[in-house]
């Protein structure tokens, strides 16, 4: 969603349990094997244990992978040439 805080508020008001988590969002090459290459980059560091991941498309840029990953993942990916997205590139901070 484009406003995570509002989504949590509305879901909680409706009786659901909801929370936000810090994720790493990174552009993934939109081609076969693109996600595998990204994960191989992270696997070079044995402390990189991915809790979960989901992908979605972003018009004009291709695929985005959202990872629940430990500290340091953003730096590893940026150093490898991946575009790590800032929160404001994905949704409102409001």
VOPALO-349990 format. One record per atom (N, C-alpha, C, O, CB): residue number from 1; residue in one letter; atom name; y negated, x, z. Coordinates in pm, whole numbers. Glycine has a CB too. Layout:
N
+-----+---------+-------+--------+--------+--------+
! num ! residuo ! atomo !     yy !     xx !     zz !
+-----+---------+-------+--------+--------+--------+
! NUM !       A !    CA !      Y !      X !      Z !
...
+-----+---------+-------+--------+--------+--------+
***
This chain:
94
+-----+---------+-------+--------+--------+--------+
! num ! residuo ! atomo !     yy !     xx !     zz !
+-----+---------+-------+--------+--------+--------+
!   1 !       X !     N !    118 !     84 !      0 !
!   1 !       X !    CA !      0 !      0 !      0 !
!   1 !       X !     C !   -124 !     89 !      0 !
!   1 !       X !     O !   -116 !    208 !     28 !
!   1 !       X !    CB !      0 !    -96 !    121 !
!   2 !       X !     N !   -236 !     29 !    -31 !
!   2 !       X !    CA !   -358 !    110 !    -40 !
!   2 !       X !     C !   -437 !    114 !     91 !
!   2 !       X !     O !   -539 !    182 !     97 !
!   2 !       X !    CB !   -446 !     57 !   -150 !
!   3 !       X !     N !   -392 !     45 !    195 !
!   3 !       X !    CA !   -460 !     46 !    324 !
!   3 !       X !     C !   -356 !     39 !    435 !
!   3 !       X !     O !   -330 !    -68 !    490 !
!   3 !       X !    CB !   -561 !    -73 !    334 !
!   4 !       X !     N !   -296 !    153 !    470 !
!   4 !       X !    CA !   -187 !    155 !    568 !
!   4 !       X !     C !   -224 !     97 !    704 !
!   4 !       X !     O !   -142 !     27 !    765 !
!   4 !       X !    CB !   -139 !    295 !    586 !
!   5 !       X !     N !   -344 !    125 !    753 !
!   5 !       X !    CA !   -383 !     73 !    885 !
!   5 !       X !     C !   -388 !    -79 !    885 !
!   5 !       X !     O !   -343 !   -143 !    980 !
!   5 !       X !    CB !   -518 !    131 !    927 !
!   6 !       X !     N !   -443 !   -136 !    780 !
!   6 !       X !    CA !   -449 !   -282 !    770 !
!   6 !       X !     C !   -308 !   -340 !    757 !
!   6 !       X !     O !   -279 !   -444 !    815 !
!   6 !       X !    CB !   -535 !   -324 !    651 !
!   7 !       X !     N !   -223 !   -275 !    683 !
!   7 !       X !    CA !    -85 !   -322 !    667 !
!   7 !       X !     C !    -12 !   -325 !    801 !
!   7 !       X !     O !     56 !   -423 !    832 !
!   7 !       X !    CB !     -9 !   -233 !    567 !
!   8 !       X !     N !    -27 !   -220 !    881 !
!   8 !       X !    CA !     36 !   -216 !   1013 !
!   8 !       X !     C !    -19 !   -328 !   1100 !
!   8 !       X !     O !     56 !   -397 !   1170 !
!   8 !       X !    CB !     13 !    -79 !   1081 !
!   9 !       X !     N !   -150 !   -346 !   1096 !
!   9 !       X !    CA !   -213 !   -452 !   1175 !
!   9 !       X !     C !   -157 !   -589 !   1139 !
!   9 !       X !     O !   -119 !   -666 !   1227 !
!   9 !       X !    CB !   -364 !   -449 !   1155 !
!  10 !       X !     N !   -153 !   -620 !   1010 !
!  10 !       X !    CA !   -106 !   -751 !    965 !
!  10 !       X !     C !     42 !   -772 !    993 !
!  10 !       X !     O !     82 !   -881 !   1034 !
!  10 !       X !    CB !   -133 !   -767 !    815 !
!  11 !       X !     N !    123 !   -670 !    973 !
!  11 !       X !    CA !    265 !   -682 !   1001 !
!  11 !       X !     C !    290 !   -702 !   1151 !
!  11 !       X !     O !    375 !   -783 !   1190 !
!  11 !       X !    CB !    340 !   -557 !    952 !
!  12 !       X !     N !    217 !   -628 !   1233 !
!  12 !       X !    CA !    231 !   -642 !   1378 !
!  12 !       X !     C !    190 !   -783 !   1422 !
!  12 !       X !     O !    258 !   -845 !   1504 !
!  12 !       X !    CB !    146 !   -537 !   1452 !
!  13 !       X !     N !     79 !   -832 !   1367 !
!  13 !       X !    CA !     35 !   -969 !   1398 !
!  13 !       X !     C !    141 !  -1072 !   1360 !
!  13 !       X !     O !    152 !  -1176 !   1425 !
!  13 !       X !    CB !    -96 !  -1000 !   1326 !
!  14 !       X !     N !    217 !  -1045 !   1256 !
!  14 !       X !    CA !    320 !  -1138 !   1209 !
!  14 !       X !     C !    452 !  -1121 !   1285 !
!  14 !       X !     O !    551 !  -1189 !   1254 !
!  14 !       X !    CB !    344 !  -1117 !   1060 !
!  15 !       X !     N !    454 !  -1031 !   1384 !
!  15 !       X !    CA !    573 !  -1015 !   1465 !
!  15 !       X !     C !    669 !   -905 !   1422 !
!  15 !       X !     O !    779 !   -894 !   1477 !
!  15 !       X !    CB !    646 !  -1141 !   1468 !
!  16 !       X !     N !    629 !   -825 !   1325 !
!  16 !       X !    CA !    713 !   -716 !   1280 !
!  16 !       X !     C !    674 !   -586 !   1351 !
!  16 !       X !     O !    560 !   -570 !   1394 !
!  16 !       X !    CB !    702 !   -698 !   1127 !
!  17 !       X !     N !    768 !   -498 !   1364 !
!  17 !       X !    CA !    740 !   -365 !   1416 !
!  17 !       X !     C !    700 !   -277 !   1297 !
!  17 !       X !     O !    775 !   -265 !   1200 !
!  17 !       X !    CB !    864 !   -305 !   1494 !
!  18 !       X !     N !    584 !   -217 !   1305 !
!  18 !       X !    CA !    535 !   -134 !   1195 !
!  18 !       X !     C !    459 !    -15 !   1249 !
!  18 !       X !     O !    397 !    -23 !   1356 !
!  18 !       X !    CB !    446 !   -217 !   1099 !
!  19 !       X !     N !    463 !     95 !   1176 !
!  19 !       X !    CA !    388 !    214 !   1213 !
!  19 !       X !     C !    367 !    299 !   1089 !
!  19 !       X !     O !    433 !    279 !    986 !
!  19 !       X !    CB !    461 !    295 !   1324 !
!  20 !       X !     N !    278 !    393 !   1099 !
!  20 !       X !    CA !    256 !    487 !    990 !
!  20 !       X !     C !    315 !    622 !   1028 !
!  20 !       X !     O !    327 !    655 !   1146 !
!  20 !       X !    CB !    105 !    501 !    957 !
!  21 !       X !     N !    352 !    699 !    927 !
!  21 !       X !    CA !    403 !    834 !    945 !
!  21 !       X !     C !    330 !    928 !    851 !
!  21 !       X !     O !    289 !    889 !    742 !
!  21 !       X !    CB !    556 !    841 !    921 !
!  22 !       X !     N !    315 !   1051 !    894 !
!  22 !       X !    CA !    256 !   1152 !    806 !
!  22 !       X !     C !    361 !   1192 !    703 !
!  22 !       X !     O !    476 !   1222 !    737 !
!  22 !       X !    CB !    205 !   1276 !    887 !
!  23 !       X !     N !    320 !   1191 !    578 !
!  23 !       X !    CA !    408 !   1233 !    469 !
!  23 !       X !     C !    338 !   1338 !    385 !
!  23 !       X !     O !    218 !   1360 !    398 !
!  23 !       X !    CB !    450 !   1112 !    382 !
!  24 !       X !     N !    414 !   1403 !    301 !
!  24 !       X !    CA !    361 !   1494 !    201 !
!  24 !       X !     C !    381 !   1424 !     67 !
!  24 !       X !     O !    493 !   1392 !     29 !
!  24 !       X !    CB !    432 !   1638 !    205 !
!  25 !       X !     N !    272 !   1400 !     -4 !
!  25 !       X !    CA !    280 !   1337 !   -136 !
!  25 !       X !     C !    251 !   1444 !   -240 !
!  25 !       X !     O !    151 !   1515 !   -233 !
!  25 !       X !    CB !    179 !   1218 !   -148 !
!  26 !       X !     N !    339 !   1455 !   -336 !
!  26 !       X !    CA !    328 !   1563 !   -435 !
!  26 !       X !     C !    363 !   1510 !   -574 !
!  26 !       X !     O !    455 !   1431 !   -591 !
!  26 !       X !    CB !    421 !   1681 !   -397 !
!  27 !       X !     N !    285 !   1555 !   -672 !
!  27 !       X !    CA !    316 !   1518 !   -809 !
!  27 !       X !     C !    442 !   1592 !   -853 !
!  27 !       X !     O !    457 !   1712 !   -831 !
!  27 !       X !    CB !    197 !   1549 !   -904 !
!  28 !       X !     N !    530 !   1517 !   -916 !
!  28 !       X !    CA !    658 !   1572 !   -962 !
!  28 !       X !     C !    659 !   1566 !  -1114 !
!  28 !       X !     O !    619 !   1466 !  -1173 !
!  28 !       X !    CB !    779 !   1493 !   -901 !
!  29 !       X !     N !    706 !   1673 !  -1178 !
!  29 !       X !    CA !    716 !   1667 !  -1324 !
!  29 !       X !     C !    798 !   1545 !  -1367 !
!  29 !       X !     O !    910 !   1525 !  -1319 !
!  29 !       X !    CB !    779 !   1796 !  -1380 !
!  30 !       X !     N !    742 !   1464 !  -1455 !
!  30 !       X !    CA !    808 !   1341 !  -1498 !
!  30 !       X !     C !    905 !   1371 !  -1611 !
!  30 !       X !     O !    882 !   1339 !  -1728 !
!  30 !       X !    CB !    704 !   1235 !  -1543 !
!  31 !       X !     N !   1016 !   1435 !  -1572 !
!  31 !       X !    CA !   1121 !   1472 !  -1666 !
!  31 !       X !     C !   1251 !   1489 !  -1588 !
!  31 !       X !     O !   1248 !   1507 !  -1467 !
!  31 !       X !    CB !   1084 !   1603 !  -1745 !
!  32 !       X !     N !   1363 !   1483 !  -1656 !
!  32 !       X !    CA !   1490 !   1502 !  -1586 !
!  32 !       X !     C !   1491 !   1637 !  -1514 !
!  32 !       X !     O !   1457 !   1740 !  -1572 !
!  32 !       X !    CB !   1607 !   1494 !  -1685 !
!  33 !       X !     N !   1531 !   1635 !  -1388 !
!  33 !       X !    CA !   1539 !   1757 !  -1308 !
!  33 !       X !     C !   1411 !   1791 !  -1234 !
!  33 !       X !     O !   1411 !   1886 !  -1155 !
!  33 !       X !    CB !   1576 !   1870 !  -1395 !
!  34 !       X !     N !   1303 !   1718 !  -1257 !
!  34 !       X !    CA !   1176 !   1748 !  -1192 !
!  34 !       X !     C !   1185 !   1741 !  -1040 !
!  34 !       X !     O !   1136 !   1831 !   -971 !
!  34 !       X !    CB !   1069 !   1654 !  -1240 !
!  35 !       X !     N !   1246 !   1637 !   -988 !
!  35 !       X !    CA !   1260 !   1624 !   -843 !
!  35 !       X !     C !   1355 !   1730 !   -789 !
!  35 !       X !     O !   1330 !   1785 !   -681 !
!  35 !       X !    CB !   1312 !   1484 !   -807 !
!  36 !       X !     N !   1461 !   1761 !   -860 !
!  36 !       X !    CA !   1555 !   1864 !   -816 !
!  36 !       X !     C !   1484 !   1999 !   -801 !
!  36 !       X !     O !   1510 !   2073 !   -706 !
!  36 !       X !    CB !   1674 !   1876 !   -915 !
!  37 !       X !     N !   1396 !   2031 !   -895 !
!  37 !       X !    CA !   1322 !   2157 !   -887 !
!  37 !       X !     C !   1231 !   2160 !   -764 !
!  37 !       X !     O !   1222 !   2262 !   -696 !
!  37 !       X !    CB !   1239 !   2179 !  -1014 !
!  38 !       X !     N !   1165 !   2048 !   -735 !
!  38 !       X !    CA !   1079 !   2041 !   -618 !
!  38 !       X !     C !   1161 !   2063 !   -491 !
!  38 !       X !     O !   1121 !   2139 !   -403 !
!  38 !       X !    CB !   1007 !   1904 !   -612 !
!  39 !       X !     N !   1276 !   1996 !   -481 !
!  39 !       X !    CA !   1360 !   2011 !   -362 !
!  39 !       X !     C !   1418 !   2152 !   -351 !
!  39 !       X !     O !   1434 !   2203 !   -240 !
!  39 !       X !    CB !   1474 !   1909 !   -366 !
!  40 !       X !     N !   1449 !   2215 !   -463 !
!  40 !       X !    CA !   1495 !   2354 !   -460 !
!  40 !       X !     C !   1386 !   2446 !   -405 !
!  40 !       X !     O !   1415 !   2539 !   -331 !
!  40 !       X !    CB !   1537 !   2400 !   -601 !
!  41 !       X !     N !   1262 !   2418 !   -441 !
!  41 !       X !    CA !   1151 !   2497 !   -390 !
!  41 !       X !     C !   1146 !   2490 !   -237 !
!  41 !       X !     O !   1129 !   2591 !   -170 !
!  41 !       X !    CB !   1017 !   2449 !   -450 !
!  42 !       X !     N !   1162 !   2370 !   -184 !
!  42 !       X !    CA !   1160 !   2354 !    -39 !
!  42 !       X !     C !   1284 !   2412 !     28 !
!  42 !       X !     O !   1276 !   2461 !    141 !
!  42 !       X !    CB !   1147 !   2208 !     -3 !
!  43 !       X !     N !   1397 !   2407 !    -40 !
!  43 !       X !    CA !   1522 !   2454 !     22 !
!  43 !       X !     C !   1524 !   2605 !     42 !
!  43 !       X !     O !   1611 !   2657 !    112 !
!  43 !       X !    CB !   1641 !   2412 !    -64 !
!  44 !       X !     N !   1430 !   2676 !    -18 !
!  44 !       X !    CA !   1422 !   2821 !      4 !
!  44 !       X !     C !   1388 !   2855 !    149 !
!  44 !       X !     O !   1417 !   2964 !    196 !
!  44 !       X !    CB !   1318 !   2884 !    -90 !
!  45 !       X !     N !   1327 !   2759 !    219 !
!  45 !       X !    CA !   1295 !   2776 !    361 !
!  45 !       X !     C !   1396 !   2695 !    441 !
!  45 !       X !     O !   1397 !   2572 !    432 !
!  45 !       X !    CB !   1147 !   2731 !    393 !
!  46 !       X !     N !   1482 !   2761 !    520 !
!  46 !       X !    CA !   1588 !   2689 !    592 !
!  46 !       X !     C !   1536 !   2588 !    694 !
!  46 !       X !     O !   1612 !   2502 !    738 !
!  46 !       X !    CB !   1676 !   2788 !    662 !
!  47 !       X !     N !   1409 !   2596 !    733 !
!  47 !       X !    CA !   1355 !   2501 !    830 !
!  47 !       X !     C !   1310 !   2371 !    764 !
!  47 !       X !     O !   1270 !   2277 !    834 !
!  47 !       X !    CB !   1239 !   2563 !    906 !
!  48 !       X !     N !   1315 !   2364 !    632 !
!  48 !       X !    CA !   1269 !   2245 !    560 !
!  48 !       X !     C !   1379 !   2140 !    556 !
!  48 !       X !     O !   1462 !   2139 !    465 !
!  48 !       X !    CB !   1224 !   2281 !    417 !
!  49 !       X !     N !   1379 !   2054 !    653 !
!  49 !       X !    CA !   1475 !   1944 !    659 !
!  49 !       X !     C !   1399 !   1816 !    625 !
!  49 !       X !     O !   1312 !   1773 !    701 !
!  49 !       X !    CB !   1544 !   1934 !    801 !
!  50 !       X !     N !   1430 !   1755 !    512 !
!  50 !       X !    CA !   1362 !   1634 !    467 !
!  50 !       X !     C !   1425 !   1513 !    536 !
!  50 !       X !     O !   1545 !   1488 !    520 !
!  50 !       X !    CB !   1370 !   1621 !    312 !
!  51 !       X !     N !   1345 !   1439 !    611 !
!  51 !       X !    CA !   1396 !   1321 !    681 !
!  51 !       X !     C !   1420 !   1207 !    583 !
!  51 !       X !     O !   1524 !   1141 !    587 !
!  51 !       X !    CB !   1298 !   1277 !    792 !
!  52 !       X !     N !   1323 !   1183 !    495 !
!  52 !       X !    CA !   1340 !   1084 !    390 !
!  52 !       X !     C !   1241 !   1113 !    279 !
!  52 !       X !     O !   1146 !   1190 !    296 !
!  52 !       X !    CB !   1322 !    942 !    445 !
!  53 !       X !     N !   1263 !   1050 !    165 !
!  53 !       X !    CA !   1179 !   1070 !     48 !
!  53 !       X !     C !   1184 !    945 !    -38 !
!  53 !       X !     O !   1287 !    878 !    -45 !
!  53 !       X !    CB !   1225 !   1194 !    -33 !
!  54 !       X !     N !   1075 !    913 !   -101 !
!  54 !       X !    CA !   1074 !    805 !   -198 !
!  54 !       X !     C !    979 !    841 !   -311 !
!  54 !       X !     O !    880 !    910 !   -290 !
!  54 !       X !    CB !   1034 !    670 !   -133 !
!  55 !       X !     N !   1010 !    796 !   -429 !
!  55 !       X !    CA !    929 !    826 !   -547 !
!  55 !       X !     C !    865 !    699 !   -600 !
!  55 !       X !     O !    916 !    588 !   -583 !
!  55 !       X !    CB !   1015 !    893 !   -657 !
!  56 !       X !     N !    753 !    717 !   -665 !
!  56 !       X !    CA !    687 !    607 !   -733 !
!  56 !       X !     C !    604 !    664 !   -847 !
!  56 !       X !     O !    580 !    785 !   -852 !
!  56 !       X !    CB !    598 !    525 !   -636 !
!  57 !       X !     N !    562 !    578 !   -937 !
!  57 !       X !    CA !    483 !    626 !  -1050 !
!  57 !       X !     C !    335 !    605 !  -1021 !
!  57 !       X !     O !    296 !    514 !   -948 !
!  57 !       X !    CB !    524 !    555 !  -1180 !
!  58 !       X !     N !    255 !    690 !  -1081 !
!  58 !       X !    CA !    110 !    680 !  -1071 !
!  58 !       X !     C !     57 !    688 !  -1213 !
!  58 !       X !     O !     76 !    790 !  -1280 !
!  58 !       X !    CB !     48 !    793 !   -978 !
!  59 !       X !     N !     -9 !    583 !  -1259 !
!  59 !       X !    CA !    -57 !    584 !  -1397 !
!  59 !       X !     C !   -137 !    710 !  -1428 !
!  59 !       X !     O !   -217 !    756 !  -1347 !
!  59 !       X !    CB !   -143 !    461 !  -1424 !
!  60 !       X !     N !   -115 !    763 !  -1545 !
!  60 !       X !    CA !   -185 !    880 !  -1600 !
!  60 !       X !     C !   -136 !   1014 !  -1544 !
!  60 !       X !     O !   -163 !   1118 !  -1604 !
!  60 !       X !    CB !   -332 !    867 !  -1573 !
!  61 !       X !     N !    -65 !   1014 !  -1431 !
!  61 !       X !    CA !    -20 !   1144 !  -1378 !
!  61 !       X !     C !    132 !   1156 !  -1372 !
!  61 !       X !     O !    183 !   1266 !  -1357 !
!  61 !       X !    CB !    -76 !   1166 !  -1240 !
!  62 !       X !     N !    204 !   1046 !  -1384 !
!  62 !       X !    CA !    349 !   1052 !  -1382 !
!  62 !       X !     C !    406 !   1016 !  -1246 !
!  62 !       X !     O !    363 !    918 !  -1185 !
!  62 !       X !    CB !    396 !   1188 !  -1421 !
!  63 !       X !     N !    502 !   1093 !  -1199 !
!  63 !       X !    CA !    575 !   1060 !  -1078 !
!  63 !       X !     C !    515 !   1128 !   -955 !
!  63 !       X !     O !    460 !   1238 !   -963 !
!  63 !       X !    CB !    720 !   1100 !  -1092 !
!  64 !       X !     N !    527 !   1059 !   -843 !
!  64 !       X !    CA !    484 !   1112 !   -713 !
!  64 !       X !     C !    604 !   1100 !   -621 !
!  64 !       X !     O !    673 !    998 !   -620 !
!  64 !       X !    CB !    357 !   1034 !   -655 !
!  65 !       X !     N !    629 !   1205 !   -543 !
!  65 !       X !    CA !    733 !   1198 !   -442 !
!  65 !       X !     C !    665 !   1204 !   -306 !
!  65 !       X !     O !    581 !   1291 !   -283 !
!  65 !       X !    CB !    838 !   1314 !   -458 !
!  66 !       X !     N !    701 !   1113 !   -218 !
!  66 !       X !    CA !    650 !   1111 !    -81 !
!  66 !       X !     C !    762 !   1159 !      9 !
!  66 !       X !     O !    870 !   1099 !     13 !
!  66 !       X !    CB !    599 !    967 !    -40 !
!  67 !       X !     N !    737 !   1266 !     82 !
!  67 !       X !    CA !    840 !   1329 !    165 !
!  67 !       X !     C !    801 !   1325 !    312 !
!  67 !       X !     O !    686 !   1355 !    346 !
!  67 !       X !    CB !    864 !   1474 !    120 !
!  68 !       X !     N !    893 !   1290 !    397 !
!  68 !       X !    CA !    875 !   1309 !    541 !
!  68 !       X !     C !    936 !   1445 !    568 !
!  68 !       X !     O !   1058 !   1460 !    581 !
!  68 !       X !    CB !    944 !   1193 !    629 !
!  69 !       X !     N !    849 !   1545 !    576 !
!  69 !       X !    CA !    894 !   1685 !    584 !
!  69 !       X !     C !    823 !   1756 !    698 !
!  69 !       X !     O !    717 !   1711 !    743 !
!  69 !       X !    CB !    869 !   1759 !    450 !
!  70 !       X !     N !    880 !   1866 !    745 !
!  70 !       X !    CA !    817 !   1940 !    855 !
!  70 !       X !     C !    689 !   2012 !    812 !
!  70 !       X !     O !    658 !   2026 !    694 !
!  70 !       X !    CB !    915 !   2041 !    912 !
!  71 !       X !     N !    615 !   2056 !    914 !
!  71 !       X !    CA !    495 !   2137 !    890 !
!  71 !       X !     C !    530 !   2252 !    797 !
!  71 !       X !     O !    639 !   2309 !    806 !
!  71 !       X !    CB !    435 !   2190 !   1023 !
!  72 !       X !     N !    439 !   2285 !    710 !
!  72 !       X !    CA !    461 !   2396 !    618 !
!  72 !       X !     C !    503 !   2355 !    479 !
!  72 !       X !     O !    492 !   2433 !    385 !
!  72 !       X !    CB !    562 !   2488 !    674 !
!  73 !       X !     N !    552 !   2232 !    464 !
!  73 !       X !    CA !    597 !   2187 !    333 !
!  73 !       X !     C !    482 !   2183 !    233 !
!  73 !       X !     O !    498 !   2224 !    118 !
!  73 !       X !    CB !    663 !   2049 !    343 !
!  74 !       X !     N !    366 !   2134 !    276 !
!  74 !       X !    CA !    251 !   2127 !    186 !
!  74 !       X !     C !    215 !   2265 !    132 !
!  74 !       X !     O !    191 !   2281 !     13 !
!  74 !       X !    CB !    130 !   2066 !    259 !
!  75 !       X !     N !    212 !   2363 !    221 !
!  75 !       X !    CA !    176 !   2499 !    180 !
!  75 !       X !     C !    279 !   2558 !     84 !
!  75 !       X !     O !    242 !   2621 !    -16 !
!  75 !       X !    CB !    162 !   2589 !    304 !
!  76 !       X !     N !    405 !   2539 !    112 !
!  76 !       X !    CA !    511 !   2591 !     24 !
!  76 !       X !     C !    497 !   2531 !   -116 !
!  76 !       X !     O !    503 !   2603 !   -216 !
!  76 !       X !    CB !    651 !   2559 !     83 !
!  77 !       X !     N !    477 !   2400 !   -121 !
!  77 !       X !    CA !    467 !   2333 !   -251 !
!  77 !       X !     C !    340 !   2374 !   -326 !
!  77 !       X !     O !    344 !   2399 !   -447 !
!  77 !       X !    CB !    469 !   2182 !   -232 !
!  78 !       X !     N !    229 !   2382 !   -255 !
!  78 !       X !    CA !    103 !   2424 !   -319 !
!  78 !       X !     C !    115 !   2566 !   -372 !
!  78 !       X !     O !     69 !   2595 !   -483 !
!  78 !       X !    CB !    -15 !   2415 !   -220 !
!  79 !       X !     N !    176 !   2655 !   -295 !
!  79 !       X !    CA !    193 !   2794 !   -338 !
!  79 !       X !     C !    286 !   2805 !   -459 !
!  79 !       X !     O !    277 !   2901 !   -536 !
!  79 !       X !    CB !    248 !   2878 !   -224 !
!  80 !       X !     N !    374 !   2707 !   -474 !
!  80 !       X !    CA !    466 !   2707 !   -589 !
!  80 !       X !     C !    403 !   2641 !   -712 !
!  80 !       X !     O !    467 !   2632 !   -817 !
!  80 !       X !    CB !    596 !   2634 !   -552 !
!  81 !       X !     N !    279 !   2596 !   -699 !
!  81 !       X !    CA !    209 !   2539 !   -813 !
!  81 !       X !     C !    212 !   2387 !   -822 !
!  81 !       X !     O !    164 !   2330 !   -921 !
!  81 !       X !    CB !    265 !   2594 !   -936 !
!  82 !       X !     N !    267 !   2321 !   -723 !
!  82 !       X !    CA !    269 !   2174 !   -723 !
!  82 !       X !     C !    135 !   2121 !   -675 !
!  82 !       X !     O !     67 !   2184 !   -594 !
!  82 !       X !    CB !    383 !   2120 !   -633 !
!  83 !       X !     N !     96 !   2003 !   -727 !
!  83 !       X !    CA !    -25 !   1937 !   -681 !
!  83 !       X !     C !     11 !   1849 !   -564 !
!  83 !       X !     O !     73 !   1744 !   -581 !
!  83 !       X !    CB !    -92 !   1855 !   -794 !
!  84 !       X !     N !    -28 !   1892 !   -444 !
!  84 !       X !    CA !     -8 !   1811 !   -323 !
!  84 !       X !     C !   -130 !   1720 !   -311 !
!  84 !       X !     O !   -243 !   1767 !   -307 !
!  84 !       X !    CB !     12 !   1901 !   -194 !
!  85 !       X !     N !   -105 !   1592 !   -306 !
!  85 !       X !    CA !   -214 !   1495 !   -305 !
!  85 !       X !     C !   -274 !   1479 !   -166 !
!  85 !       X !     O !   -204 !   1484 !    -65 !
!  85 !       X !    CB !   -166 !   1361 !   -355 !
!  86 !       X !     N !   -403 !   1460 !   -164 !
!  86 !       X !    CA !   -475 !   1430 !    -40 !
!  86 !       X !     C !   -463 !   1280 !    -15 !
!  86 !       X !     O !   -445 !   1202 !   -109 !
!  86 !       X !    CB !   -626 !   1476 !    -48 !
!  87 !       X !     N !   -472 !   1238 !    111 !
!  87 !       X !    CA !   -459 !   1095 !    141 !
!  87 !       X !     C !   -552 !   1007 !     58 !
!  87 !       X !     O !   -511 !    901 !     11 !
!  87 !       X !    CB !   -485 !   1071 !    287 !
!  88 !       X !     N !   -675 !   1050 !     40 !
!  88 !       X !    CA !   -770 !    966 !    -34 !
!  88 !       X !     C !   -734 !    952 !   -182 !
!  88 !       X !     O !   -789 !    867 !   -252 !
!  88 !       X !    CB !   -909 !   1023 !    -21 !
!  89 !       X !     N !   -644 !   1035 !   -229 !
!  89 !       X !    CA !   -595 !   1020 !   -367 !
!  89 !       X !     C !   -491 !    908 !   -376 !
!  89 !       X !     O !   -462 !    860 !   -486 !
!  89 !       X !    CB !   -534 !   1152 !   -417 !
!  90 !       X !     N !   -437 !    866 !   -264 !
!  90 !       X !    CA !   -333 !    764 !   -262 !
!  90 !       X !     C !   -379 !    629 !   -210 !
!  90 !       X !     O !   -339 !    525 !   -262 !
!  90 !       X !    CB !   -218 !    811 !   -180 !
!  91 !       X !     N !   -465 !    631 !   -108 !
!  91 !       X !    CA !   -503 !    504 !    -45 !
!  91 !       X !     C !   -633 !    520 !     31 !
!  91 !       X !     O !   -685 !    630 !     47 !
!  91 !       X !    CB !   -394 !    454 !     50 !
!  92 !       X !     N !   -685 !    409 !     75 !
!  92 !       X !    CA !   -807 !    409 !    156 !
!  92 !       X !     C !   -777 !    466 !    294 !
!  92 !       X !     O !   -670 !    441 !    350 !
!  92 !       X !    CB !   -867 !    265 !    167 !
!  93 !       X !     N !   -870 !    541 !    348 !
!  93 !       X !    CA !   -851 !    595 !    483 !
!  93 !       X !     C !   -896 !    497 !    592 !
!  93 !       X !     O !   -855 !    511 !    707 !
!  93 !       X !    CB !   -927 !    725 !    497 !
!  94 !       X !     N !   -980 !    399 !    556 !
!  94 !       X !    CA !  -1038 !    298 !    645 !
!  94 !       X !     C !   -970 !    279 !    771 !
!  94 !       X !     O !  -1011 !    197 !    851 !
!  94 !       X !    CB !  -1043 !    174 !    582 !
+-----+---------+-------+--------+--------+--------+
***
